[in-house]
Amino acid sequence: MCDEYAAPWRLWFDQWDLVAATAVESPHGTPIPLGSVIFRPVNRRPGWPFTYMELDRSTVAAFGTGPTPQLAVWVTGTWGFTADADQVATLAANVLAGAGTIIVSDGSQAGPGDLLILGTERVLVTSKTAAAASLTQSGAGCSTAAASDQALTTTGAGALNPGEVILLDSEQMLVADVTAGVATVTRAWNGTTLAAHSSATVYAYRQLGVLRGQLGTTAAEYSSGAAVSRHRVPAIIRDLAIAESVNRILQEGSGYARTVGSGDAAMPAPGIALADIWDEARTTYGRKARTRAV
């Protein structure tokens, strides 16, 4: 149906998905109160997208055209299919608006490729490096170059978290558990070499290199202790990204000539399973086609 028959109080977002709106203007610069706008579908749970909006016809709100009908309606907000997030840490130091790194309280919950949320700002993690954990090794734990010497006792104002990678001298360790201030660690992590340590400064991989102000947000200043959340990617989309990455590595390694079977039964790898996961992702998260204007 032609859009000339569309209701004048309704605006479809077409290829865009709106998770949450912070302002509606029409024409640009003239606000429409959010209380006069209905975002639909109205029964979506928080964090899921809206596909169109309507003006509340019980109010006096109206779309203005300004000098021309072009760019007559402006919607500011968070766009995307979901805005689900989980708090994973707090900031361990103040962050300036122009800073390219942040230090978090727990380095086990974020790494390169993650999208983090600071206030209303989105930041993309590009790297992870070690930062002082305000702890010093004490006692006999990890004082020998033995894989069985796993009980690390520390002194200082900091704390360790299960799942974190830490650094003593040049040896990395994985924190498996923390009980009563004693960390059980896996020695010689990431191919590093077992070594004896004495009163070593403890570093944790908590300093994140980040790209600031992503996805249309603006970089700002934050105080130590501010919440750090991580965007939760839908499981099927995560699986699809991993599958595509693995497929790309295998294809490049074979010169894009992968086969299955052998001898007379050899045939090109069809990638049927990859096509199946694409279909599932499109079915679950793909935008449905709009065939009518109303």
Secondary structure, 3 states (H helix, E strand, C coil): CCHHHCCCCEEECCCCCEEEEEEEECCCCCEECHHHEEEECCCCCCCCCECEEEECCCCCCCCCCCCCCCCCCEEEEEECCCCCEEEEEEECCCECCCCCEEEECCCCCCCCCCEEEECCEEEEEEEEEEEEEEEEEECCCCCCCCCCCCEEEEEECCCCCCCCEEEECCEEEEEEEEECCEEEEECCHHHCCCCCCCCCEEEEEEEEEEEEEECCCCCCCECCCCEEEEECCCHHHHHHHHHHHHHHHHHHHCCCCCEECCHHHCEECCCHHHHHHHHHHHHHHCCCCCCCCC
